Amino acid sequence: MYEVQRVYDYHAQQPAILVDRLWPRGISKEKLHSVQWFKNISPSTPLRQWFHQDRAKHFAEFCQRYKQELQQPEQMQLLETIRQLHQHHPNLLLLTASKNIALSHLPVLVNELLQH
């Protein structure tokens, strides 16, 4: 199982990957020096901007669109890289700055990671 956590609650106890397109506001690079940043696994900028206009209203369609984006070759390769890292580090965390993880790209990402 993949664990998810807000980046603001991360204290470098375990291996982690930041899976947001933008660097989290107020977090220094030094604090996350051991964290890998996979920004290209996150939703594209146009999709992210559209979703942020009305998260509750757009969530179902956002999930479908993001799932389609994850089928692109670059994203599929990144998914496989994350799976391999998870095999070497079973307690690997996926980090995000999202305030509401359940209403973010993380549920879709985790679901895709568990598919194969």
NUGURO-581483 format. One line per field, with one value per atom (N, C-alpha, C): residue in three letters; atom name; x, y, z. Coordinates in steps of 0.2 Angstrom, whole numbers. Example, Ala and Ser with C-alpha at 12.3 -4.5 7.8 and 13.67 -1.06 7.14 Angstrom:
<nodes>
residu (Ala;Ala;Ala;Ser;Ser;Ser)
atome (N;CA;C;N;CA;C)
X (66;62;66;64;68;64)
Y (-28;-22;-16;-11;-5;0)
Z (39;39;39;35;36;39)
</nodes>
This chain:
<nodes>
residu (Met;Met;Met;Tyr;Tyr;Tyr;Glu;Glu;Glu;Val;Val;Val;Gln;Gln;Gln;Arg;Arg;Arg;Val;Val;Val;Tyr;Tyr;Tyr;Asp;Asp;Asp;Tyr;Tyr;Tyr;His;His;His;Ala;Ala;Ala;Gln;Gln;Gln;Gln;Gln;Gln;Pro;Pro;Pro;Ala;Ala;Ala;Ile;Ile;Ile;Leu;Leu;Leu;Val;Val;Val;Asp;Asp;Asp;Arg;Arg;Arg;Leu;Leu;Leu;Trp;Trp;Trp;Pro;Pro;Pro;Arg;Arg;Arg;Gly;Gly;Gly;Ile;Ile;Ile;Ser;Ser;Ser;Lys;Lys;Lys;Glu;Glu;Glu;Lys;Lys;Lys;Leu;Leu;Leu;His;His;His;Ser;Ser;Ser;Val;Val;Val;Gln;Gln;Gln;Trp;Trp;Trp;Phe;Phe;Phe;Lys;Lys;Lys;Asn;Asn;Asn;Ile;Ile;Ile;Ser;Ser;Ser;Pro;Pro;Pro;Ser;Ser;Ser;Thr;Thr;Thr;Pro;Pro;Pro;Leu;Leu;Leu;Arg;Arg;Arg;Gln;Gln;Gln;Trp;Trp;Trp;Phe;Phe;Phe;His;His;His;Gln;Gln;Gln;Asp;Asp;Asp;Arg;Arg;Arg;Ala;Ala;Ala;Lys;Lys;Lys;His;His;His;Phe;Phe;Phe;Ala;Ala;Ala;Glu;Glu;Glu;Phe;Phe;Phe;Cys;Cys;Cys;Gln;Gln;Gln;Arg;Arg;Arg;Tyr;Tyr;Tyr;Lys;Lys;Lys;Gln;Gln;Gln;Glu;Glu;Glu;Leu;Leu;Leu;Gln;Gln;Gln;Gln;Gln;Gln;Pro;Pro;Pro;Glu;Glu;Glu;Gln;Gln;Gln;Met;Met;Met;Gln;Gln;Gln;Leu;Leu;Leu;Leu;Leu;Leu;Glu;Glu;Glu;Thr;Thr;Thr;Ile;Ile;Ile;Arg;Arg;Arg;Gln;Gln;Gln;Leu;Leu;Leu;His;His;His;Gln;Gln;Gln;His;His;His;His;His;His;Pro;Pro;Pro;Asn;Asn;Asn;Leu;Leu;Leu;Leu;Leu;Leu;Leu;Leu;Leu;Leu;Leu;Leu;Thr;Thr;Thr;Ala;Ala;Ala;Ser;Ser;Ser;Lys;Lys;Lys;Asn;Asn;Asn;Ile;Ile;Ile;Ala;Ala;Ala;Leu;Leu;Leu;Ser;Ser;Ser;His;His;His;Leu;Leu;Leu;Pro;Pro;Pro;Val;Val;Val;Leu;Leu;Leu;Val;Val;Val;Asn;Asn;Asn;Glu;Glu;Glu;Leu;Leu;Leu;Leu;Leu;Leu;Gln;Gln;Gln;His;His;His)
atome (N;CA;C;N;CA;C;N;CA;C;N;CA;C;N;CA;C;N;CA;C;N;CA;C;N;CA;C;N;CA;C;N;CA;C;N;CA;C;N;CA;C;N;CA;C;N;CA;C;N;CA;C;N;CA;C;N;CA;C;N;CA;C;N;CA;C;N;CA;C;N;CA;C;N;CA;C;N;CA;C;N;CA;C;N;CA;C;N;CA;C;N;CA;C;N;CA;C;N;CA;C;N;CA;C;N;CA;C;N;CA;C;N;CA;C;N;CA;C;N;CA;C;N;CA;C;N;CA;C;N;CA;C;N;CA;C;N;CA;C;N;CA;C;N;CA;C;N;CA;C;N;CA;C;N;CA;C;N;CA;C;N;CA;C;N;CA;C;N;CA;C;N;CA;C;N;CA;C;N;CA;C;N;CA;C;N;CA;C;N;CA;C;N;CA;C;N;CA;C;N;CA;C;N;CA;C;N;CA;C;N;CA;C;N;CA;C;N;CA;C;N;CA;C;N;CA;C;N;CA;C;N;CA;C;N;CA;C;N;CA;C;N;CA;C;N;CA;C;N;CA;C;N;CA;C;N;CA;C;N;CA;C;N;CA;C;N;CA;C;N;CA;C;N;CA;C;N;CA;C;N;CA;C;N;CA;C;N;CA;C;N;CA;C;N;CA;C;N;CA;C;N;CA;C;N;CA;C;N;CA;C;N;CA;C;N;CA;C;N;CA;C;N;CA;C;N;CA;C;N;CA;C;N;CA;C;N;CA;C;N;CA;C;N;CA;C;N;CA;C;N;CA;C;N;CA;C;N;CA;C;N;CA;C;N;CA;C;N;CA;C;N;CA;C;N;CA;C;N;CA;C;N;CA;C;N;CA;C;N;CA;C;N;CA;C;N;CA;C;N;CA;C;N;CA;C)
X (4;0;4;2;6;3;7;5;6;1;1;1;4;5;6;3;5;12;15;22;24;19;20;20;18;18;24;28;34;40;43;49;55;55;61;62;57;57;58;55;55;56;58;59;52;53;47;48;43;43;38;39;35;32;25;21;17;19;15;19;16;19;23;20;23;27;32;36;31;30;26;28;23;25;27;32;35;39;41;45;52;57;64;66;71;74;78;81;85;80;74;70;68;68;66;72;78;84;85;82;82;76;71;65;66;64;64;58;58;53;51;45;42;36;38;33;29;32;29;24;23;18;12;12;6;2;-4;-8;-5;-6;-4;-6;-3;-4;-11;-13;-20;-26;-24;-29;-29;-24;-23;-27;-26;-29;-37;-39;-46;-49;-46;-49;-49;-44;-44;-50;-53;-58;-64;-66;-71;-70;-66;-64;-70;-75;-80;-84;-86;-89;-86;-79;-75;-72;-72;-68;-69;-75;-76;-73;-74;-71;-63;-61;-54;-51;-54;-51;-50;-55;-55;-50;-49;-44;-37;-36;-30;-28;-32;-31;-29;-32;-30;-23;-21;-14;-9;-11;-6;-5;-9;-8;-2;0;5;12;16;22;27;28;32;29;23;19;20;19;19;26;31;38;39;36;37;33;27;23;28;31;35;41;44;49;47;41;39;37;34;33;40;45;51;54;54;56;52;46;41;44;46;48;54;59;65;64;58;57;49;47;40;36;40;37;37;38;39;32;33;28;27;21;19;17;21;20;16;12;8;7;6;4;-3;-7;-15;-17;-22;-25;-30;-33;-38;-35;-32;-29;-34;-40;-45;-48;-48;-50;-44;-40;-34;-32;-26;-24;-21;-20;-17;-21;-28;-32;-31;-31;-30;-23;-18;-11;-10;-13;-12;-15;-21;-25;-21;-18;-15;-8;-5;1;-1;-7;-9;-11;-13;-16;-11;-5;0;4)
Y (-6;0;6;11;18;22;25;30;37;41;48;53;59;63;71;75;82;84;87;89;93;97;101;97;91;86;82;82;77;79;75;76;71;69;65;59;56;49;44;44;39;41;37;39;42;47;50;53;54;57;63;69;74;73;73;72;78;84;90;93;97;100;106;110;116;114;118;117;120;116;118;125;130;136;136;139;140;134;129;124;125;125;126;119;120;114;110;113;110;105;107;103;96;97;91;88;90;88;80;76;69;66;71;69;70;65;66;69;73;77;75;72;69;74;80;84;83;79;77;71;68;63;67;73;77;79;81;83;89;89;95;102;107;114;115;114;116;112;106;102;104;105;108;114;119;126;125;121;120;117;112;109;113;118;122;128;128;133;131;125;122;115;114;107;102;104;99;98;103;102;98;99;96;89;87;82;75;73;67;67;73;73;74;78;78;71;67;60;57;57;54;57;63;67;65;65;64;57;52;45;44;48;48;51;56;59;54;50;45;39;39;33;35;42;44;40;39;36;38;45;48;46;47;46;39;34;27;25;28;27;29;35;37;33;31;26;20;17;11;13;19;21;21;24;24;17;13;6;2;3;0;3;10;13;10;9;6;-1;-5;-11;-11;-6;-6;-2;2;5;5;-1;-2;4;8;13;20;20;26;30;36;41;45;47;51;58;63;69;74;78;83;89;95;101;102;98;98;98;103;103;97;95;90;84;79;74;70;69;65;68;75;79;82;77;79;74;74;70;63;63;57;51;51;45;42;46;43;40;44;42;35;35;28;23;24;19;16;21;19;15;17;13;6;5;-2;-6;-3;-7;-12;-11;-16;-20)
Z (0;0;0;-4;-4;2;5;10;7;9;7;13;12;17;15;19;17;18;13;14;20;22;28;35;34;40;40;35;34;38;41;45;44;38;35;39;41;45;40;34;29;22;17;11;8;4;1;-6;-10;-16;-16;-18;-19;-26;-26;-32;-34;-33;-35;-41;-45;-51;-48;-43;-41;-34;-33;-26;-21;-15;-10;-7;-6;-4;4;5;12;14;10;11;8;12;9;6;1;-3;2;7;12;16;18;22;18;12;8;3;6;2;1;5;3;-1;-2;-6;-13;-17;-24;-27;-32;-34;-41;-42;-48;-50;-52;-54;-60;-65;-71;-70;-64;-63;-61;-59;-57;-63;-62;-67;-71;-78;-82;-79;-81;-79;-81;-87;-89;-85;-84;-80;-73;-70;-63;-62;-67;-66;-67;-72;-73;-67;-64;-58;-52;-51;-46;-46;-52;-52;-48;-48;-43;-42;-37;-35;-34;-31;-29;-36;-39;-46;-51;-51;-57;-55;-49;-46;-50;-52;-55;-62;-66;-73;-72;-67;-66;-65;-62;-61;-67;-71;-78;-82;-83;-87;-84;-78;-75;-77;-76;-77;-85;-89;-96;-97;-93;-94;-91;-86;-84;-89;-94;-99;-104;-104;-109;-107;-112;-111;-105;-105;-100;-93;-92;-85;-84;-89;-87;-85;-88;-86;-78;-77;-70;-65;-67;-63;-61;-66;-65;-61;-61;-57;-50;-49;-42;-39;-43;-41;-39;-43;-41;-35;-34;-28;-22;-23;-17;-16;-21;-19;-15;-16;-12;-5;-5;1;3;6;7;11;14;18;14;8;4;4;6;6;0;-2;-8;-5;-6;-3;-7;-4;-8;-4;-7;-3;-2;-6;-6;2;3;9;11;5;6;1;4;0;-4;-1;-4;-10;-10;-16;-20;-21;-25;-30;-33;-38;-35;-29;-25;-26;-24;-25;-32;-37;-44;-45;-43;-43;-40;-34;-30;-33;-36;-39;-45;-49;-55;-53;-47;-45;-43;-40;-38;-44;-50;-55;-58;-58;-61;-56)
</nodes>
